[in-house]
Amino acid sequence: MKSPPPKPLVIPIFIPHWGCLHRCAFCNQNLITNQKPNLPDREAINAQVNHYLKFKGDRTRVQLAFFGGNFLGLKESDRLNLLNPAQDLVSNNSVHQIRFSTRPDTVTPETLDSLIPYAVSTVELGVQSMDDTVLGLSKRGHTEADTRTAASLLKTRGYETGMQMMVGLPGDSDGTALKTADKIIALHPDFVRIYPLIVLKNSLVHLWY
């Protein structure tokens, strides 16, 4: 049996709300990250990497990760401004791989083609739910079908694929959550993150609450 790759050291770079064309009902990334909505420049990326590399731990697999926004929804110029310094860090062996989170509806052959020159290994899909009613009530802006298409494209391209699931969304129930879990399992992701809904200040869910 093939042994799994070593658990990576993940160095997070947060890009709150960047690449998001609209706001989901539950979201307030600025509050979560405690960061101003600015894209980090090369200097900030290098500083974050150097900070994390001072920590103790295994360095067999180091990933630079862009979280908190919709990476493939970024304008091409903004995406390259993040990928180019990340790739330079790969070239000098400071990190080994690049990863990011993105919405299913921005995973297309064209956006994936733009990643070919870069050492992107892992993509996390913000699935949240596989129930279209729940997705609609949450103002998510994508469908179950978008997730299935994205998962297929990522698997075909050979990316390690993670899926993020959120329980307790508007319209969600034990039954719909379990069905979402079953449908995610059927797509054979490499890993899954399960988050509970948290009512965040200044989100639409906060207003409803």
N, C-alpha and C positions, 0 to 999 in steps of 0.2 A: 504494500500500500504506500502510495506516494505521501511523504510527510509534508505538512503545510509549511509555507514560507515563514521565516521568523516574524514575530509581531513587530511592526515597524515603530521607530520613533517618529511620531507625527509632529511636525513643527507648524502650528497654525498661523495663517495670515488671514485676518478678517476683513471682508469687503462688504460691510452691512448695506443691504438693499441694492448694491450695484448690479446692474443687469436685470433688475426686476421691473417689468413694465407696469405692474400694478401691485397693490398691497393686499396680501391675504388677510382674512378677518382676524387671524390669531397672532399676527406677526408684529414685532417691534424690535428689529435687529439692533438698532442703536442703543436701546435699553439693555439688551442681552449682553452686547459686547462692550458697553461703556465706551464706545469710540465714536468720534465724529465721522460723518459719512464722506471720508476722503479716501481715494485710492492710495495705497502705500507706494512710495517710489523705490528706486533701487536701494538707496541708502537705508530706508526703513526695513526693507526685506532682508538685507544683509545683516542689519543689527539684530533682528529677531532670530535669524538662524544662528548667529554667533552666541546669542544669549542662551538658546536651548542646547547648543553643543557643549556648553560648560556643565550641563547636568550629568550626573552619573547614569550609567545604564548601557545597554547593548547598542552598538553602532553598526550592526551588520546591515541594517536596512533603514535608511533615513528618508523620510518623505516630507517634502515641502507642500503644505496643503492650503488651498484657498477656500475658505468657508464663509458662510453668512450672506451670500448673495447668489446670483444666478450666473455662474461663470460663462456658460455658452451664450447667455443673453447679452453679454457685454459687447459694446462696439468693438470692432476688430482692433482699432488702435489701442483701446484700453486693455484688451486681452493680451495683445503683444507686449504692452508695457509691463505686464506681470510675468508673462511667459519667458521673455528674453532674459531678465535677471535670474529667474529661476533656472533656466537652462545653463546659464553661466556657472551657477553654483553646482549643477550636475557635472559640468565639464571639469571643474577644479576639484571634484570629488568631495565637496562639503556636504552635499546631499546626493542621494542615489536616484530618486524618483520624484515625480510631481503628481499631485492628486487634487481634486476639487469636487465641490458639490454643485449640482445644477438641476434645473427643472426638466421633467421628461419631454416637454414640448419643444425644447431648444436643442435636443439631440437629433441632428439630421446628418445625412451623408456629407453635406457641405461643411457644417461646423466641425465634424470629426476629421475631415480632410485637413482642416487648418491646424490640427494638432500633430500631424505626422512628423514635422521636424523636431518635436519636443519629446522629452522623456516622460510623458504622461503614462502612468501605469494603472491608476485607480480613479474611478468615477463613482460618486455617490448620487443617487437619484432621490430627489425629494418627492417620494410617492405619496406619503401621508395617508391616503386611503385608496382602495380599489372599488369604492362605491361612488358612482357619479352623482347621486343625490347629496351625499356628504361633501364631495368636492365642490359642488355648486353652492351649497349653503355656506361653505367656508371661503367662498370667493377665490378659489384656488386657480381657476382659469385654465385647467387642463383636464383631461379625461382618463379613465382607465385605459382606453385604447392607446393614448399617447404613451403611457407607461409601458405597455406591452411592446409597442414599436421601438421605444428607446432601449429597452432591455435587449431586444433582438439585435439591434444595431451594435450595441456595445459588446455583446457576446461575440458577434461575427467579427468585430475588429480585434478581439482578444484582450479587452480591458477587464481588469478585476472590477467587478461591479457590486456596489453596495446599494442597499435600499433603506430609506428612512420612512418609518411608519409612525403616525401619531394617533393615539387613542383619546377618545373623549371629545372629538370635534363636534360642531353643531350637526345634529341629525344622526350622530353615531350611537351605537348600542353594543351590547355584548355580542349580539348576532352579527352585525355588520363588521365589527372589529375582527371577529374570528374568521369571517369570510375573506376579509382583506388579508389576514395572515395566511390563509390557505392559498389564495391567489398569488401572493408574493412567493411563497414556497414553491409553487408550480413553475415560477420563472427561474428558479435555481440561482439566486444571487449568491455571491461569494460570502457576503455577510449582511446582517440586518441590524439597524439601530431602531429601538422602539422608544418613543418619547410620549410622555403624558401631555395633554393640553394644559398649559399654564396661562391664566388670565393675566396678560401683560398690560400695564398702564398705557393709555393712549392707543390701544388697538381697538378694532371694531368689536371684538368679543368683550372687551372691557366695557364699552358703551352698553352692549346688550345685558351684561351682567349687572 
